[in-house]
């Protein structure tokens, strides 16, 4: 499919990937982020890699996710 239109074209995306992931190689993460950038506003796509991280998560990634949520979602009362 081609580019997404309307308000969804401006959606913010954070994609995270470990550089040692044995299940989903980093190359596939890189290809995915390039596809996303061709479909939505590329300046709204953030791709973060984490050194030594396998198919899991790490504190640094969780902090990046928290920062992304704090920036893009309204606070919950």
PyMOL commands that set and color helices and strands:
alter all, ss='L'
color gray80, all
select helices_A, chain A and resi 6-10+26-39+42-44+59-72
alter helices_A, ss='H'
color red, helices_A
select strands_A, chain A and resi 13-18+45-50
alter strands_A, ss='S'
color yellow, strands_A
deselect
rebuild
show_as cartoon
